Amino acid sequence: MNRARKELAVGYLAKPEYKIGEVAYLLHFSEPSAFQSAFKKWTGITPRQYRMDLLNQRIY
């Protein structure tokens, strides 16, 4: 289940129209902070940092 949540999170975070809190809600986390903690465990970075890294890659 965590692998599916991670894959969905990565997909949602690639779409800037979704706020991080909305992604947490869509993945059924009780709080955005719980999502942020889980995402950091999965990837080593926060959802915000992941999104910023994606945006920086698109620029270059």
DSSP file (Angstrom, degrees, kcal/mol; ACC not computed):
  #  RESIDUE AA STRUCTURE BP1 BP2  ACC     N-H-->O    O-->H-N    N-H-->O    O-->H-N    TCO  KAPPA ALPHA  PHI   PSI    X-CA   Y-CA   Z-CA
    1    1 A M     >        0   0    0      0, 0.0     4,-2.5     0, 0.0     5,-0.2   0.000 360.0 360.0 360.0 -40.6    0.0    0.0    0.0
    2    2 A N  H  >  +     0   0    0      1,-0.2     4,-2.6     2,-0.2     5,-0.2   0.876 360.0  54.2 -63.4 -35.6    2.8    2.4    0.8
    3    3 A R  H  > S+     0   0    0      2,-0.2     4,-2.4     1,-0.2    -1,-0.2   0.919 109.5  47.5 -64.3 -41.3    4.4    1.8   -2.6
    4    4 A A  H  > S+     0   0    0      2,-0.2     4,-2.5     1,-0.2    -2,-0.2   0.915 111.8  50.2 -65.0 -42.5    1.1    2.7   -4.3
    5    5 A R  H  X S+     0   0    0     -4,-2.5     4,-2.7     1,-0.2    -2,-0.2   0.911 110.7  50.1 -61.6 -41.6    0.7    5.8   -2.1
    6    6 A K  H  X S+     0   0    0     -4,-2.6     4,-2.6     2,-0.2    -2,-0.2   0.935 111.1  48.2 -62.6 -45.9    4.3    6.9   -3.0
    7    7 A E  H  X S+     0   0    0     -4,-2.4     4,-1.9     1,-0.2    -2,-0.2   0.908 114.0  46.5 -62.8 -42.0    3.6    6.4   -6.7
    8    8 A L  H  X S+     0   0    0     -4,-2.5     4,-2.8     2,-0.2     5,-0.2   0.912 111.1  52.8 -64.8 -41.9    0.4    8.4   -6.5
    9    9 A A  H  X S+     0   0    0     -4,-2.7     4,-2.9     1,-0.2     5,-0.2   0.925 108.0  50.3 -60.0 -45.4    2.1   11.1   -4.5
   10   10 A V  H  X S+     0   0    0     -4,-2.6     4,-1.1     1,-0.2    -1,-0.2   0.906 112.2  48.2 -60.5 -42.1    4.8   11.5   -7.1
   11   11 A G  H  < S+     0   0    0     -4,-1.9     3,-0.3    -5,-0.2     4,-0.3   0.923 113.6  45.8 -65.2 -44.4    2.3   11.8   -9.8
   12   12 A Y  H >< S+     0   0    0     -4,-2.8     3,-1.7     1,-0.2     6,-0.4   0.901 109.7  54.5 -65.6 -40.3    0.2   14.4   -8.0
   13   13 A L  H 3< S+     0   0    0     -4,-2.9    -1,-0.2     1,-0.3    -2,-0.2   0.745  98.0  64.2 -68.0 -21.3    3.2   16.4   -7.0
   14   14 A A  T 3< S+     0   0    0     -4,-1.1    -1,-0.3    -3,-0.3    -2,-0.2   0.619  92.6  72.8 -74.3 -11.3    4.2   16.7  -10.6
   15   15 A K  S X  S-     0   0    0     -3,-1.7     3,-2.1    -4,-0.3    -1,-0.1  -0.890  70.8-160.2-107.1 105.6    1.0   18.6  -11.2
   16   16 A P  T 3  S+     0   0    0      0, 0.0    -1,-0.1     0, 0.0    -3,-0.1   0.662  83.3  75.0 -62.8 -15.3    1.4   22.1   -9.7
   17   17 A E  T 3  S+     0   0    0     -5,-0.1     2,-0.6     2,-0.1    -4,-0.1   0.707  83.9  78.8 -70.5 -16.8   -2.4   22.6   -9.6
   18   18 A Y  S <  S-     0   0    0     -3,-2.1     2,-0.1    -6,-0.4    -3,-0.0  -0.817  77.8-142.2 -92.3 124.6   -2.5   20.3   -6.6
   19   19 A K     >  -     0   0    0     -2,-0.6     4,-2.1     1,-0.1     3,-0.3  -0.494  25.2-113.3 -76.9 155.9   -1.5   21.8   -3.3
   20   20 A I  H  > S+     0   0    0      1,-0.2     4,-2.3     2,-0.2     5,-0.1   0.881 118.7  54.2 -60.0 -38.9    0.5   19.6   -1.0
   21   21 A G  H  > S+     0   0    0      1,-0.2     4,-2.0     2,-0.2    -1,-0.2   0.865 107.1  51.4 -62.1 -36.1   -2.4   19.5    1.5
   22   22 A E  H  > S+     0   0    0     -3,-0.3     4,-2.9     2,-0.2    -2,-0.2   0.888 107.6  52.1 -67.7 -39.2   -4.7   18.3   -1.3
   23   23 A V  H  X S+     0   0    0     -4,-2.1     4,-1.8     2,-0.2    -2,-0.2   0.923 108.3  51.3 -61.9 -43.8   -2.3   15.5   -2.2
   24   24 A A  H  <>S+     0   0    0     -4,-2.3     5,-2.6     1,-0.2    -2,-0.2   0.923 112.0  47.2 -57.8 -44.9   -2.3   14.5    1.5
   25   25 A Y  H ><5S+     0   0    0     -4,-2.0     3,-1.8     1,-0.2    -2,-0.2   0.926 109.5  52.5 -63.2 -46.3   -6.2   14.4    1.5
   26   26 A L  H 3<5S+     0   0    0     -4,-2.9    -1,-0.2     1,-0.3    -2,-0.2   0.809 110.3  49.0 -61.1 -30.0   -6.3   12.5   -1.8
   27   27 A L  T 3<5S-     0   0    0     -4,-1.8    -1,-0.3    -5,-0.2    -2,-0.2   0.315 117.4-114.6 -93.7   8.2   -4.0    9.8   -0.4
   28   28 A H  T < 5 +     0   0    0     -3,-1.8     2,-0.3     1,-0.2    -3,-0.2   0.828  57.2 158.6  64.8  36.8   -6.1    9.6    2.8
   29   29 A F      < -     0   0    0     -5,-2.6    -1,-0.2    -6,-0.1    -2,-0.1  -0.703  44.6-133.1 -84.8 145.2   -3.5   10.9    5.3
   30   30 A S  S    S+     0   0    0     -2,-0.3    -1,-0.1     1,-0.2    -5,-0.1   0.824  87.1   9.2 -68.2 -31.7   -5.1   12.3    8.5
   31   31 A E  S >> S-     0   0    0      1,-0.1     4,-1.6    -7,-0.1     3,-0.5  -0.983  73.0-117.8-145.2 150.3   -3.0   15.5    8.4
   32   32 A P  H 3> S+     0   0    0      0, 0.0     4,-2.7     0, 0.0     5,-0.2   0.862 116.2  59.0 -56.6 -34.5   -0.7   17.1    5.8
   33   33 A S  H 3> S+     0   0    0      1,-0.2     4,-2.2     2,-0.2     5,-0.2   0.860 102.0  52.9 -65.4 -33.5    2.2   16.7    8.3
   34   34 A A  H <> S+     0   0    0     -3,-0.5     4,-2.3     2,-0.2    -1,-0.2   0.901 110.5  48.0 -66.5 -40.1    1.6   12.9    8.3
   35   35 A F  H  X S+     0   0    0     -4,-1.6     4,-3.0     2,-0.2     5,-0.2   0.928 110.4  51.4 -63.5 -44.8    1.9   12.9    4.5
   36   36 A Q  H  X S+     0   0    0     -4,-2.7     4,-2.1     1,-0.2    -2,-0.2   0.904 111.1  47.8 -60.6 -41.7    5.1   15.1    4.7
   37   37 A S  H  X S+     0   0    0     -4,-2.2     4,-1.9     2,-0.2    -1,-0.2   0.922 113.8  46.8 -64.4 -44.7    6.7   12.7    7.2
   38   38 A A  H  X S+     0   0    0     -4,-2.3     4,-2.2     2,-0.2    -2,-0.2   0.924 111.7  50.6 -63.8 -44.4    5.8    9.6    5.1
   39   39 A F  H  X S+     0   0    0     -4,-3.0     4,-2.5     1,-0.2     6,-0.4   0.897 109.0  51.6 -61.8 -39.9    7.0   11.2    1.9
   40   40 A K  H  X S+     0   0    0     -4,-2.1     4,-2.3    -5,-0.2    -1,-0.2   0.874 109.5  50.2 -65.9 -36.2   10.3   12.1    3.5
   41   41 A K  H  < S+     0   0    0     -4,-1.9    -1,-0.2     1,-0.2    -2,-0.2   0.891 114.3  45.5 -65.1 -39.3   10.7    8.5    4.7
   42   42 A W  H  < S+     0   0    0     -4,-2.2    -2,-0.2    -5,-0.1    -1,-0.2   0.880 132.8  14.1 -70.9 -38.9   10.0    7.2    1.2
   43   43 A T  H  < S-     0   0    0     -4,-2.5    -3,-0.2     2,-0.3    -2,-0.2   0.633  92.2-118.9-117.6 -19.1   12.2    9.6   -0.8
   44   44 A G  S  < S+     0   0    0     -4,-2.3     2,-0.3    -5,-0.4    -4,-0.2   0.392  88.7  74.5  89.5  -3.6   14.6   11.4    1.7
   45   45 A I  S    S-     0   0    0     -6,-0.4    -2,-0.3    -9,-0.0    -1,-0.3  -0.923  85.5-100.4-136.6 163.0   13.2   14.8    0.8
   46   46 A T     >  -     0   0    0     -2,-0.3     4,-2.6     1,-0.1     5,-0.2  -0.369  34.6-111.0 -78.0 160.8   10.0   16.7    1.6
   47   47 A P  H  > S+     0   0    0      0, 0.0     4,-2.5     0, 0.0     5,-0.2   0.893 120.1  52.7 -57.5 -38.9    7.1   17.0   -0.9
   48   48 A R  H  > S+     0   0    0      2,-0.2     4,-2.5     1,-0.2     5,-0.2   0.922 110.0  46.9 -63.9 -43.3    7.9   20.7   -1.3
   49   49 A Q  H  > S+     0   0    0      2,-0.2     4,-2.7     1,-0.2    -1,-0.2   0.900 110.9  52.8 -65.5 -39.6   11.5   20.0   -2.1
   50   50 A Y  H  X S+     0   0    0     -4,-2.6     4,-2.2     2,-0.2    -2,-0.2   0.937 111.1  46.5 -58.8 -47.2   10.5   17.2   -4.5
   51   51 A R  H  X S+     0   0    0     -4,-2.5     4,-2.4     2,-0.2    -2,-0.2   0.915 111.9  50.5 -63.3 -43.3    8.2   19.7   -6.3
   52   52 A M  H  X S+     0   0    0     -4,-2.5     4,-2.5     1,-0.2    -1,-0.2   0.904 109.1  52.1 -61.7 -41.3   10.9   22.4   -6.4
   53   53 A D  H  X S+     0   0    0     -4,-2.7     4,-1.9     2,-0.2    -1,-0.2   0.906 109.5  49.9 -61.7 -41.1   13.4   19.9   -7.8
   54   54 A L  H  X S+     0   0    0     -4,-2.2     4,-1.7     2,-0.2    -2,-0.2   0.926 111.0  48.7 -62.3 -44.7   10.9   19.0  -10.6
   55   55 A L  H  X S+     0   0    0     -4,-2.4     4,-1.3     1,-0.2    -2,-0.2   0.896 110.2  51.3 -63.0 -40.1   10.3   22.6  -11.4
   56   56 A N  H  X S+     0   0    0     -4,-2.5     4,-1.4     1,-0.2    -1,-0.2   0.864 107.8  52.9 -66.2 -35.2   14.1   23.3  -11.6
   57   57 A Q  H  < S+     0   0    0     -4,-1.9    -1,-0.2     1,-0.2    -2,-0.2   0.863 106.5  53.3 -66.8 -35.5   14.6   20.3  -13.9
   58   58 A R  H  < S+     0   0    0     -4,-1.7    -1,-0.2     1,-0.2    -2,-0.2   0.799 105.3  54.8 -70.6 -28.0   11.9   21.7  -16.3
   59   59 A I  H  <        0   0    0     -4,-1.3    -1,-0.2     1,-0.2    -2,-0.2   0.885 360.0 360.0 -72.4 -38.5   13.7   25.0  -16.5
   60   60 A Y     <        0   0    0     -4,-1.4    -1,-0.2     0, 0.0    -2,-0.2   0.453 360.0 360.0 -94.2 360.0   17.0   23.6  -17.6
